[in-house]
Each structure stands twice: as structure tokens, then as C-alpha cells.
Amino acid sequence: MLREVRTSRGPVLLILASAFLAAAGNGISLVAFPWLVLERTGSATEAAVVAGAGTLPLLFATLIAGVGVDFLGRRRVAMLADAMSALSVAAIPVVALTLGVGVLNTAVLAGLAALGAFFDPAGMTARLSMLPEAGRLGPWR
């Protein structure tokens, strides 16, 4: 009797696509936030403060990312991390439209950059931990 082997590349491709899109978004915001400050203020020092605020949380969040993934679950953490990262970027035009462009100062942009960066390691850890299980479903055993 032949066993039907279910093979699908879908889960692996979805995880890899989500990892690519998240990394692209993180990279763009890592450049865009300081650039926005530089364009608005003309101060390289303030742009560096925002760049630092966007990278320092990565250090600390990486230390606790694995615990968060284990405690809350891989899928939940991946979706929550991407949602929080997207909200931090989407808050820029919302704040500018509701409170005025003048509110987008260095402190606000640094806070939004730090908020978005804090969730990135947990999201990447969660996606990478789902990859072996999704790979077992594929035709490349």
C-alpha cells in the first residue's frame, strides 16, 4: 500500500517572505528615521540620537526575545512583533496629521524608532524558529 506524502512549499515560502518583508521594513526605517530628523533639523547630532535610539533597543531586546517566544508562542510573537513595528512607523503620519508636523521632533521620532526596534528581535526569532517545522512539510526531506 502506497502512502501519500503531503508536500508543500507554501509554509516555508510564507515564512521566508515574511522574514524578508520584515527585514526590509526594519532596514528602511533604520535609515528613514534619522534621515527625516536630518532633513527637518539639519543636525547630524540629532540624527545620530535617533539612529542610536533605533539600534540600542535591539541589543536589549535580543537578550529576552527567546524567552518571549517560548512564553507566548512563535506565531503569536511573530504577528505581534510585526504589528507593533508597523504601528510605530504608521504613527509618524498619524501624529503629523492629527497634532501637526511640528510635533515630530527628535524625541518623538527617537521614541517611535526605539519602540519599533524593540520588537524586531522577537519577531525574527519567532519566524526562524518556525522554519524547521515548515521545512519538514516540503518536498526536500
Phi and psi restraints in degrees (value plus and minus 20) as a CYANA .aco file:
   2 LEU   PHI    -106.8   -66.8
   2 LEU   PSI     116.5   156.5
   3 ARG   PHI    -113.6   -73.6
   3 ARG   PSI     114.2   154.2
   4 GLU   PHI    -102.4   -62.4
   4 GLU   PSI     104.1   144.1
   5 VAL   PHI    -118.6   -78.6
   5 VAL   PSI     100.5   140.5
   6 ARG   PHI    -104.7   -64.7
   6 ARG   PSI      98.8   138.8
   7 THR   PHI    -145.8  -105.8
   7 THR   PSI     117.3   157.3
   8 SER   PHI    -169.9  -129.9
   8 SER   PSI     112.5   152.5
   9 ARG   PHI    -109.0   -69.0
   9 ARG   PSI     -29.4    10.6
  10 GLY   PHI     -72.8   -32.8
  10 GLY   PSI     -73.7   -33.7
  11 PRO   PHI     -79.8   -39.8
  11 PRO   PSI     -62.0   -22.0
  12 VAL   PHI     -85.4   -45.4
  12 VAL   PSI     -63.8   -23.8
  13 LEU   PHI     -85.2   -45.2
  13 LEU   PSI     -56.9   -16.9
  14 LEU   PHI     -86.1   -46.1
  14 LEU   PSI     -62.5   -22.5
  15 ILE   PHI     -86.0   -46.0
  15 ILE   PSI     -63.7   -23.7
  16 LEU   PHI     -85.7   -45.7
  16 LEU   PSI     -58.7   -18.7
  17 ALA   PHI     -85.6   -45.6
  17 ALA   PSI     -61.8   -21.8
  18 SER   PHI     -87.0   -47.0
  18 SER   PSI     -56.7   -16.7
  19 ALA   PHI     -85.7   -45.7
  19 ALA   PSI     -61.2   -21.2
  20 PHE   PHI     -84.0   -44.0
  20 PHE   PSI     -66.7   -26.7
  21 LEU   PHI     -85.0   -45.0
  21 LEU   PSI     -60.3   -20.3
  22 ALA   PHI     -85.6   -45.6
  22 ALA   PSI     -63.3   -23.3
  23 ALA   PHI     -85.5   -45.5
  23 ALA   PSI     -58.9   -18.9
  24 ALA   PHI     -84.3   -44.3
  24 ALA   PSI     -64.7   -24.7
  25 GLY   PHI     -83.0   -43.0
  25 GLY   PSI     -61.3   -21.3
  26 ASN   PHI     -84.6   -44.6
  26 ASN   PSI     -61.5   -21.5
  27 GLY   PHI     -85.8   -45.8
  27 GLY   PSI     -60.6   -20.6
  28 ILE   PHI     -84.9   -44.9
  28 ILE   PSI     -65.3   -25.3
  29 SER   PHI     -88.7   -48.7
  29 SER   PSI     -50.1   -10.1
  30 LEU   PHI     -83.1   -43.1
  30 LEU   PSI     -51.3   -11.3
  31 VAL   PHI    -110.4   -70.4
  31 VAL   PSI     -59.4   -19.4
  32 ALA   PHI     -90.0   -50.0
  32 ALA   PSI     -59.6   -19.6
  33 PHE   PHI     -81.0   -41.0
  33 PHE   PSI     -73.6   -33.6
  34 PRO   PHI     -84.2   -44.2
  34 PRO   PSI     -54.6   -14.6
  35 TRP   PHI     -84.3   -44.3
  35 TRP   PSI     -60.5   -20.5
  36 LEU   PHI     -81.6   -41.6
  36 LEU   PSI     -62.4   -22.4
  37 VAL   PHI     -85.3   -45.3
  37 VAL   PSI     -62.1   -22.1
  38 LEU   PHI     -82.5   -42.5
  38 LEU   PSI     -61.9   -21.9
  39 GLU   PHI     -86.5   -46.5
  39 GLU   PSI     -59.5   -19.5
  40 ARG   PHI     -97.0   -57.0
  40 ARG   PSI     -58.1   -18.1
  41 THR   PHI    -127.5   -87.5
  41 THR   PSI     -46.4    -6.4
  42 GLY   PHI      57.0    97.0
  42 GLY   PSI     -13.0    27.0
  43 SER   PHI    -122.9   -82.9
  43 SER   PSI      98.4   138.4
  44 ALA   PHI     -89.1   -49.1
  44 ALA   PSI     -49.4    -9.4
  45 THR   PHI     -85.1   -45.1
  45 THR   PSI     -65.0   -25.0
  46 GLU   PHI     -87.5   -47.5
  46 GLU   PSI     -55.7   -15.7
  47 ALA   PHI     -84.2   -44.2
  47 ALA   PSI     -58.4   -18.4
  48 ALA   PHI     -87.3   -47.3
  48 ALA   PSI     -55.6   -15.6
  49 VAL   PHI     -82.4   -42.4
  49 VAL   PSI     -64.3   -24.3
  50 VAL   PHI     -87.1   -47.1
  50 VAL   PSI     -59.8   -19.8
  51 ALA   PHI     -83.0   -43.0
  51 ALA   PSI     -61.5   -21.5
  52 GLY   PHI     -85.5   -45.5
  52 GLY   PSI     -59.2   -19.2
  53 ALA   PHI     -85.9   -45.9
  53 ALA   PSI     -46.7    -6.7
  54 GLY   PHI    -104.4   -64.4
  54 GLY   PSI     -33.5     6.5
  55 THR   PHI    -132.5   -92.5
  55 THR   PSI     -51.4   -11.4
  56 LEU   PHI     -81.6   -41.6
  56 LEU   PSI     -59.4   -19.4
  57 PRO   PHI     -81.6   -41.6
  57 PRO   PSI     -44.7    -4.7
  58 LEU   PHI     -80.3   -40.3
  58 LEU   PSI     -58.5   -18.5
  59 LEU   PHI     -81.4   -41.4
  59 LEU   PSI     -69.9   -29.9
  60 PHE   PHI     -95.1   -55.1
  60 PHE   PSI     -59.0   -19.0
  61 ALA   PHI     -88.2   -48.2
  61 ALA   PSI     -49.8    -9.8
  62 THR   PHI     -83.1   -43.1
  62 THR   PSI     -52.7   -12.7
  63 LEU   PHI     -86.0   -46.0
  63 LEU   PSI     -51.1   -11.1
  64 ILE   PHI    -130.3   -90.3
  64 ILE   PSI     -19.7    20.3
  65 ALA   PHI     -81.7   -41.7
  65 ALA   PSI     -64.5   -24.5
  66 GLY   PHI     -82.9   -42.9
  66 GLY   PSI     -58.8   -18.8
  67 VAL   PHI     -85.3   -45.3
  67 VAL   PSI     -62.2   -22.2
  68 GLY   PHI     -82.6   -42.6
  68 GLY   PSI     -60.1   -20.1
  69 VAL   PHI     -85.8   -45.8
  69 VAL   PSI     -63.3   -23.3
  70 ASP   PHI     -86.4   -46.4
  70 ASP   PSI     -58.6   -18.6
  71 PHE   PHI     -95.5   -55.5
  71 PHE   PSI     -65.0   -25.0
  72 LEU   PHI    -115.9   -75.9
  72 LEU   PSI     -40.8    -0.8
  73 GLY   PHI      85.5   125.5
  73 GLY   PSI     125.0   165.0
  74 ARG   PHI     -83.7   -43.7
  74 ARG   PSI     -70.8   -30.8
  75 ARG   PHI     -85.0   -45.0
  75 ARG   PSI     -63.0   -23.0
  76 ARG   PHI     -83.9   -43.9
  76 ARG   PSI     -63.9   -23.9
  77 VAL   PHI     -86.1   -46.1
  77 VAL   PSI     -60.7   -20.7
  78 ALA   PHI     -80.9   -40.9
  78 ALA   PSI     -65.3   -25.3
  79 MET   PHI     -90.7   -50.7
  79 MET   PSI     -61.5   -21.5
  80 LEU   PHI     -85.3   -45.3
  80 LEU   PSI     -62.1   -22.1
  81 ALA   PHI     -84.2   -44.2
  81 ALA   PSI     -63.7   -23.7
  82 ASP   PHI     -86.8   -46.8
  82 ASP   PSI     -57.4   -17.4
  83 ALA   PHI     -85.2   -45.2
  83 ALA   PSI     -62.8   -22.8
  84 MET   PHI     -88.3   -48.3
  84 MET   PSI     -58.4   -18.4
  85 SER   PHI     -84.7   -44.7
  85 SER   PSI     -63.2   -23.2
  86 ALA   PHI     -85.7   -45.7
  86 ALA   PSI     -58.5   -18.5
  87 LEU   PHI     -83.4   -43.4
  87 LEU   PSI     -57.5   -17.5
  88 SER   PHI     -85.9   -45.9
  88 SER   PSI     -54.9   -14.9
  89 VAL   PHI     -97.7   -57.7
  89 VAL   PSI     -60.0   -20.0
  90 ALA   PHI     -88.4   -48.4
  90 ALA   PSI     -39.5     0.5
  91 ALA   PHI     -89.0   -49.0
  91 ALA   PSI     -43.3    -3.3
  92 ILE   PHI     -81.1   -41.1
  92 ILE   PSI     -76.6   -36.6
  93 PRO   PHI     -87.9   -47.9
  93 PRO   PSI     -50.7   -10.7
  94 VAL   PHI     -85.3   -45.3
  94 VAL   PSI     -65.5   -25.5
  95 VAL   PHI     -84.0   -44.0
  95 VAL   PSI     -62.1   -22.1
  96 ALA   PHI     -84.2   -44.2
  96 ALA   PSI     -58.7   -18.7
  97 LEU   PHI     -95.5   -55.5
  97 LEU   PSI     -57.0   -17.0
  98 THR   PHI    -105.6   -65.6
  98 THR   PSI     -61.3   -21.3
  99 LEU   PHI    -126.7   -86.7
  99 LEU   PSI     -28.3    11.7
 100 GLY   PHI      81.4   121.4
 100 GLY   PSI     134.4   174.4
 101 VAL   PHI     -87.6   -47.6
 101 VAL   PSI     -47.8    -7.8
 102 GLY   PHI     -83.1   -43.1
 102 GLY   PSI     -41.5    -1.5
 103 VAL   PHI     -93.3   -53.3
 103 VAL   PSI     -43.5    -3.5
 104 LEU   PHI     -95.9   -55.9
 104 LEU   PSI      51.0    91.0
 105 ASN   PHI    -113.1   -73.1
 105 ASN   PSI    -196.1  -156.1
 106 THR   PHI     -82.1   -42.1
 106 THR   PSI     -61.1   -21.1
 107 ALA   PHI     -85.2   -45.2
 107 ALA   PSI     -62.7   -22.7
 108 VAL   PHI     -85.1   -45.1
 108 VAL   PSI     -66.3   -26.3
 109 LEU   PHI     -86.6   -46.6
 109 LEU   PSI     -56.3   -16.3
 110 ALA   PHI     -85.4   -45.4
 110 ALA   PSI     -60.3   -20.3
 111 GLY   PHI     -83.9   -43.9
 111 GLY   PSI     -63.8   -23.8
 112 LEU   PHI     -86.4   -46.4
 112 LEU   PSI     -59.2   -19.2
 113 ALA   PHI     -84.7   -44.7
 113 ALA   PSI     -61.6   -21.6
 114 ALA   PHI     -86.4   -46.4
 114 ALA   PSI     -59.9   -19.9
 115 LEU   PHI     -83.0   -43.0
 115 LEU   PSI     -66.2   -26.2
 116 GLY   PHI     -84.6   -44.6
 116 GLY   PSI     -60.0   -20.0
 117 ALA   PHI     -92.2   -52.2
 117 ALA   PSI     -46.9    -6.9
 118 PHE   PHI     -84.0   -44.0
 118 PHE   PSI     -52.8   -12.8
 119 PHE   PHI    -110.5   -70.5
 119 PHE   PSI     -32.7     7.3
 120 ASP   PHI     -82.7   -42.7
 120 ASP   PSI     -65.5   -25.5
 121 PRO   PHI     -82.3   -42.3
 121 PRO   PSI     -57.2   -17.2
 122 ALA   PHI     -86.5   -46.5
 122 ALA   PSI     -60.3   -20.3
 123 GLY   PHI     -84.9   -44.9
 123 GLY   PSI     -62.7   -22.7
 124 MET   PHI     -88.2   -48.2
 124 MET   PSI     -60.0   -20.0
 125 THR   PHI     -82.1   -42.1
 125 THR   PSI     -62.6   -22.6
 126 ALA   PHI     -84.4   -44.4
 126 ALA   PSI     -63.5   -23.5
 127 ARG   PHI     -85.4   -45.4
 127 ARG   PSI     -62.5   -22.5
 128 LEU   PHI     -86.4   -46.4
 128 LEU   PSI     -52.2   -12.2
 129 SER   PHI     -94.1   -54.1
 129 SER   PSI     -40.2    -0.2
 130 MET   PHI    -103.7   -63.7
 130 MET   PSI     -36.2     3.8
 131 LEU   PHI     -83.2   -43.2
 131 LEU   PSI     -65.0   -25.0
 132 PRO   PHI     -81.1   -41.1
 132 PRO   PSI     -60.8   -20.8
 133 GLU   PHI     -85.0   -45.0
 133 GLU   PSI     -61.3   -21.3
 134 ALA   PHI     -88.3   -48.3
 134 ALA   PSI     -53.6   -13.6
 135 GLY   PHI     -86.2   -46.2
 135 GLY   PSI     -51.0   -11.0
 136 ARG   PHI     -87.1   -47.1
 136 ARG   PSI     -41.0    -1.0
 137 LEU   PHI    -101.0   -61.0
 137 LEU   PSI     -34.7     5.3
 138 GLY   PHI    -101.8   -61.8
 138 GLY   PSI     152.8   192.8
 139 PRO   PHI    -101.4   -61.4
 139 PRO   PSI     -15.4    24.6
 140 TRP   PHI    -125.0   -85.0
 140 TRP   PSI      22.0    62.0
